[in-house]
Structure formats: structure tokens, C-alpha cells
């Protein structure tokens, strides 16, 4: 007899895959590419992410907060998210 109260995590597979690419110092700074998943899910996510990122270069202090919000949104939607800032992660904001 199995007990359902035991910790059994069933992680849902990703519903989509998105790459966020920094395009450079001229606005819009970001290109959000839907690589896999349902088109409407990816488009809705892209719109929300662009609303948070459109005028923020990676060195802007607000970028770090908004990047965390975009990441949490992707986690809620079960979207695999990758960032391409065109620089090493530890150089961000330097």
C-alpha cells in the first residue's frame, strides 16, 4: 500500500522554449524568440516580457529586477528560458 503523503514530485515538462537575446545599445534592446511550444503561449509570454524589458539595457539597475520577474513568469508558465546577453553572466551590469 503506497502512501500519497510521501514527497513525490512530478515536475511538468516545459510547455515551451524561449530565448531572450540582447540586440545592442539601440532600442529595442531585446529580441524574444519562441523556439518551441504553442504559438499563443509564446506570444503572450513575449508580450509580457517585452513590456518589462523593452527600454532596459543590461547595465540598467532596473534590468536585474525585471529579469527576475520575467524568469518567475517563465517558471509559472513552465517555459524553458535562456538568456543571451552577449557577455559572460558574471560581467552583467559591470
CNS distance restraints for C-alpha pairs under 8 A (distance, minus, plus):
assign (resid   4 and name CA) (resid   8 and name CA) 7.87 0.50 0.50
assign (resid  12 and name CA) (resid  78 and name CA) 7.34 0.50 0.50
assign (resid  13 and name CA) (resid  78 and name CA) 7.23 0.50 0.50
assign (resid  14 and name CA) (resid  78 and name CA) 4.90 0.50 0.50
assign (resid  14 and name CA) (resid  79 and name CA) 5.27 0.50 0.50
assign (resid  14 and name CA) (resid  80 and name CA) 5.93 0.50 0.50
assign (resid  15 and name CA) (resid  37 and name CA) 5.74 0.50 0.50
assign (resid  15 and name CA) (resid  38 and name CA) 7.48 0.50 0.50
assign (resid  15 and name CA) (resid  77 and name CA) 7.39 0.50 0.50
assign (resid  15 and name CA) (resid  78 and name CA) 5.52 0.50 0.50
assign (resid  15 and name CA) (resid  79 and name CA) 5.52 0.50 0.50
assign (resid  15 and name CA) (resid  80 and name CA) 7.75 0.50 0.50
assign (resid  16 and name CA) (resid  34 and name CA) 7.63 0.50 0.50
assign (resid  16 and name CA) (resid  35 and name CA) 7.40 0.50 0.50
assign (resid  16 and name CA) (resid  36 and name CA) 5.07 0.50 0.50
assign (resid  16 and name CA) (resid  37 and name CA) 4.00 0.50 0.50
assign (resid  16 and name CA) (resid  38 and name CA) 6.86 0.50 0.50
assign (resid  16 and name CA) (resid  41 and name CA) 7.86 0.50 0.50
assign (resid  16 and name CA) (resid  42 and name CA) 7.02 0.50 0.50
assign (resid  16 and name CA) (resid  78 and name CA) 7.08 0.50 0.50
assign (resid  16 and name CA) (resid  79 and name CA) 4.70 0.50 0.50
assign (resid  16 and name CA) (resid  80 and name CA) 6.07 0.50 0.50
assign (resid  17 and name CA) (resid  34 and name CA) 6.16 0.50 0.50
assign (resid  17 and name CA) (resid  35 and name CA) 5.27 0.50 0.50
assign (resid  17 and name CA) (resid  36 and name CA) 4.94 0.50 0.50
assign (resid  17 and name CA) (resid  37 and name CA) 6.44 0.50 0.50
assign (resid  17 and name CA) (resid  79 and name CA) 5.56 0.50 0.50
assign (resid  17 and name CA) (resid  80 and name CA) 4.62 0.50 0.50
assign (resid  17 and name CA) (resid  81 and name CA) 6.02 0.50 0.50
assign (resid  18 and name CA) (resid  32 and name CA) 6.90 0.50 0.50
assign (resid  18 and name CA) (resid  33 and name CA) 5.60 0.50 0.50
assign (resid  18 and name CA) (resid  34 and name CA) 4.62 0.50 0.50
assign (resid  18 and name CA) (resid  35 and name CA) 5.54 0.50 0.50
assign (resid  18 and name CA) (resid  36 and name CA) 7.21 0.50 0.50
assign (resid  18 and name CA) (resid  42 and name CA) 7.55 0.50 0.50
assign (resid  18 and name CA) (resid  79 and name CA) 6.99 0.50 0.50
assign (resid  18 and name CA) (resid  80 and name CA) 6.21 0.50 0.50
assign (resid  18 and name CA) (resid  81 and name CA) 5.02 0.50 0.50
assign (resid  18 and name CA) (resid  82 and name CA) 6.40 0.50 0.50
assign (resid  19 and name CA) (resid  32 and name CA) 5.88 0.50 0.50
assign (resid  19 and name CA) (resid  33 and name CA) 5.16 0.50 0.50
assign (resid  19 and name CA) (resid  34 and name CA) 6.61 0.50 0.50
assign (resid  19 and name CA) (resid  35 and name CA) 7.12 0.50 0.50
assign (resid  19 and name CA) (resid  81 and name CA) 5.93 0.50 0.50
assign (resid  19 and name CA) (resid  82 and name CA) 4.85 0.50 0.50
assign (resid  19 and name CA) (resid  83 and name CA) 5.83 0.50 0.50
assign (resid  19 and name CA) (resid  84 and name CA) 7.15 0.50 0.50
assign (resid  20 and name CA) (resid  30 and name CA) 6.76 0.50 0.50
assign (resid  20 and name CA) (resid  31 and name CA) 5.93 0.50 0.50
assign (resid  20 and name CA) (resid  32 and name CA) 4.59 0.50 0.50
assign (resid  20 and name CA) (resid  33 and name CA) 6.36 0.50 0.50
assign (resid  20 and name CA) (resid  81 and name CA) 7.54 0.50 0.50
assign (resid  20 and name CA) (resid  82 and name CA) 6.27 0.50 0.50
assign (resid  20 and name CA) (resid  83 and name CA) 4.88 0.50 0.50
assign (resid  20 and name CA) (resid  84 and name CA) 6.00 0.50 0.50
assign (resid  21 and name CA) (resid  30 and name CA) 5.61 0.50 0.50
assign (resid  21 and name CA) (resid  31 and name CA) 5.15 0.50 0.50
assign (resid  21 and name CA) (resid  32 and name CA) 6.30 0.50 0.50
assign (resid  21 and name CA) (resid  33 and name CA) 7.81 0.50 0.50
assign (resid  21 and name CA) (resid  83 and name CA) 6.15 0.50 0.50
assign (resid  21 and name CA) (resid  84 and name CA) 4.66 0.50 0.50
assign (resid  21 and name CA) (resid  85 and name CA) 6.00 0.50 0.50
assign (resid  21 and name CA) (resid  86 and name CA) 7.78 0.50 0.50
assign (resid  22 and name CA) (resid  29 and name CA) 5.71 0.50 0.50
assign (resid  22 and name CA) (resid  30 and name CA) 4.77 0.50 0.50
assign (resid  22 and name CA) (resid  31 and name CA) 6.56 0.50 0.50
assign (resid  22 and name CA) (resid  57 and name CA) 7.92 0.50 0.50
assign (resid  22 and name CA) (resid  58 and name CA) 7.95 0.50 0.50
assign (resid  22 and name CA) (resid  84 and name CA) 6.24 0.50 0.50
assign (resid  22 and name CA) (resid  85 and name CA) 4.97 0.50 0.50
assign (resid  22 and name CA) (resid  86 and name CA) 6.62 0.50 0.50
assign (resid  23 and name CA) (resid  28 and name CA) 7.69 0.50 0.50
assign (resid  23 and name CA) (resid  29 and name CA) 5.19 0.50 0.50
assign (resid  23 and name CA) (resid  30 and name CA) 5.43 0.50 0.50
assign (resid  23 and name CA) (resid  31 and name CA) 6.57 0.50 0.50
assign (resid  24 and name CA) (resid  29 and name CA) 5.56 0.50 0.50
assign (resid  24 and name CA) (resid  30 and name CA) 7.80 0.50 0.50
assign (resid  24 and name CA) (resid  57 and name CA) 7.89 0.50 0.50
assign (resid  25 and name CA) (resid  29 and name CA) 6.28 0.50 0.50
assign (resid  25 and name CA) (resid  57 and name CA) 6.81 0.50 0.50
assign (resid  27 and name CA) (resid  54 and name CA) 7.15 0.50 0.50
assign (resid  27 and name CA) (resid  55 and name CA) 6.22 0.50 0.50
assign (resid  28 and name CA) (resid  54 and name CA) 5.50 0.50 0.50
assign (resid  28 and name CA) (resid  55 and name CA) 6.28 0.50 0.50
assign (resid  29 and name CA) (resid  53 and name CA) 7.78 0.50 0.50
assign (resid  29 and name CA) (resid  54 and name CA) 6.12 0.50 0.50
assign (resid  29 and name CA) (resid  55 and name CA) 6.55 0.50 0.50
assign (resid  29 and name CA) (resid  56 and name CA) 6.91 0.50 0.50
assign (resid  29 and name CA) (resid  57 and name CA) 6.19 0.50 0.50
assign (resid  30 and name CA) (resid  50 and name CA) 7.50 0.50 0.50
assign (resid  30 and name CA) (resid  53 and name CA) 7.08 0.50 0.50
assign (resid  30 and name CA) (resid  54 and name CA) 6.33 0.50 0.50
assign (resid  32 and name CA) (resid  46 and name CA) 6.14 0.50 0.50
assign (resid  32 and name CA) (resid  50 and name CA) 7.66 0.50 0.50
assign (resid  33 and name CA) (resid  46 and name CA) 7.98 0.50 0.50
assign (resid  34 and name CA) (resid  39 and name CA) 7.94 0.50 0.50
assign (resid  34 and name CA) (resid  42 and name CA) 5.88 0.50 0.50
assign (resid  34 and name CA) (resid  43 and name CA) 7.80 0.50 0.50
assign (resid  34 and name CA) (resid  46 and name CA) 7.97 0.50 0.50
assign (resid  37 and name CA) (resid  41 and name CA) 7.37 0.50 0.50
assign (resid  37 and name CA) (resid  42 and name CA) 6.84 0.50 0.50
assign (resid  38 and name CA) (resid  42 and name CA) 6.32 0.50 0.50
assign (resid  39 and name CA) (resid  43 and name CA) 6.06 0.50 0.50
assign (resid  40 and name CA) (resid  44 and name CA) 6.08 0.50 0.50
assign (resid  41 and name CA) (resid  45 and name CA) 6.24 0.50 0.50
assign (resid  42 and name CA) (resid  46 and name CA) 5.98 0.50 0.50
assign (resid  43 and name CA) (resid  47 and name CA) 6.21 0.50 0.50
assign (resid  44 and name CA) (resid  48 and name CA) 6.44 0.50 0.50
assign (resid  45 and name CA) (resid  49 and name CA) 6.08 0.50 0.50
assign (resid  45 and name CA) (resid  73 and name CA) 7.93 0.50 0.50
assign (resid  45 and name CA) (resid  74 and name CA) 7.60 0.50 0.50
assign (resid  46 and name CA) (resid  50 and name CA) 5.96 0.50 0.50
assign (resid  47 and name CA) (resid  51 and name CA) 6.19 0.50 0.50
assign (resid  48 and name CA) (resid  52 and name CA) 6.67 0.50 0.50
assign (resid  48 and name CA) (resid  70 and name CA) 7.95 0.50 0.50
assign (resid  49 and name CA) (resid  53 and name CA) 6.18 0.50 0.50
assign (resid  49 and name CA) (resid  70 and name CA) 5.78 0.50 0.50
assign (resid  50 and name CA) (resid  54 and name CA) 5.06 0.50 0.50
assign (resid  52 and name CA) (resid  66 and name CA) 5.96 0.50 0.50
assign (resid  52 and name CA) (resid  70 and name CA) 7.55 0.50 0.50
assign (resid  53 and name CA) (resid  57 and name CA) 7.89 0.50 0.50
assign (resid  53 and name CA) (resid  63 and name CA) 7.10 0.50 0.50
assign (resid  53 and name CA) (resid  66 and name CA) 6.89 0.50 0.50
assign (resid  53 and name CA) (resid  67 and name CA) 7.72 0.50 0.50
assign (resid  56 and name CA) (resid  60 and name CA) 6.13 0.50 0.50
assign (resid  56 and name CA) (resid  62 and name CA) 7.29 0.50 0.50
assign (resid  56 and name CA) (resid  63 and name CA) 5.88 0.50 0.50
assign (resid  57 and name CA) (resid  63 and name CA) 6.87 0.50 0.50
assign (resid  58 and name CA) (resid  63 and name CA) 5.77 0.50 0.50
assign (resid  58 and name CA) (resid  64 and name CA) 7.62 0.50 0.50
assign (resid  58 and name CA) (resid  85 and name CA) 7.47 0.50 0.50
assign (resid  58 and name CA) (resid  92 and name CA) 6.69 0.50 0.50
assign (resid  58 and name CA) (resid  93 and name CA) 6.10 0.50 0.50
assign (resid  59 and name CA) (resid  63 and name CA) 7.10 0.50 0.50
assign (resid  59 and name CA) (resid  92 and name CA) 6.74 0.50 0.50
assign (resid  59 and name CA) (resid  93 and name CA) 4.12 0.50 0.50
assign (resid  59 and name CA) (resid  94 and name CA) 6.79 0.50 0.50
assign (resid  60 and name CA) (resid  64 and name CA) 7.72 0.50 0.50
assign (resid  60 and name CA) (resid  93 and name CA) 7.07 0.50 0.50
assign (resid  61 and name CA) (resid  65 and name CA) 7.64 0.50 0.50
assign (resid  61 and name CA) (resid  93 and name CA) 7.67 0.50 0.50
assign (resid  62 and name CA) (resid  66 and name CA) 6.27 0.50 0.50
assign (resid  63 and name CA) (resid  67 and name CA) 5.80 0.50 0.50
assign (resid  64 and name CA) (resid  68 and name CA) 6.37 0.50 0.50
assign (resid  65 and name CA) (resid  69 and name CA) 6.48 0.50 0.50
assign (resid  66 and name CA) (resid  70 and name CA) 6.18 0.50 0.50
assign (resid  67 and name CA) (resid  71 and name CA) 6.14 0.50 0.50
assign (resid  68 and name CA) (resid  72 and name CA) 6.18 0.50 0.50
assign (resid  69 and name CA) (resid  73 and name CA) 6.16 0.50 0.50
assign (resid  70 and name CA) (resid  74 and name CA) 6.27 0.50 0.50
assign (resid  71 and name CA) (resid  75 and name CA) 6.29 0.50 0.50
assign (resid  71 and name CA) (resid  81 and name CA) 7.18 0.50 0.50
assign (resid  72 and name CA) (resid  76 and name CA) 6.24 0.50 0.50
assign (resid  73 and name CA) (resid  77 and name CA) 6.33 0.50 0.50
assign (resid  74 and name CA) (resid  78 and name CA) 5.95 0.50 0.50
assign (resid  74 and name CA) (resid  79 and name CA) 4.86 0.50 0.50
assign (resid  74 and name CA) (resid  80 and name CA) 6.87 0.50 0.50
assign (resid  74 and name CA) (resid  81 and name CA) 6.58 0.50 0.50
assign (resid  75 and name CA) (resid  79 and name CA) 6.06 0.50 0.50
assign (resid  75 and name CA) (resid  80 and name CA) 7.59 0.50 0.50
assign (resid  85 and name CA) (resid  89 and name CA) 7.84 0.50 0.50
assign (resid  87 and name CA) (resid  91 and name CA) 6.57 0.50 0.50
assign (resid  87 and name CA) (resid  92 and name CA) 7.16 0.50 0.50
assign (resid  88 and name CA) (resid  92 and name CA) 6.99 0.50 0.50
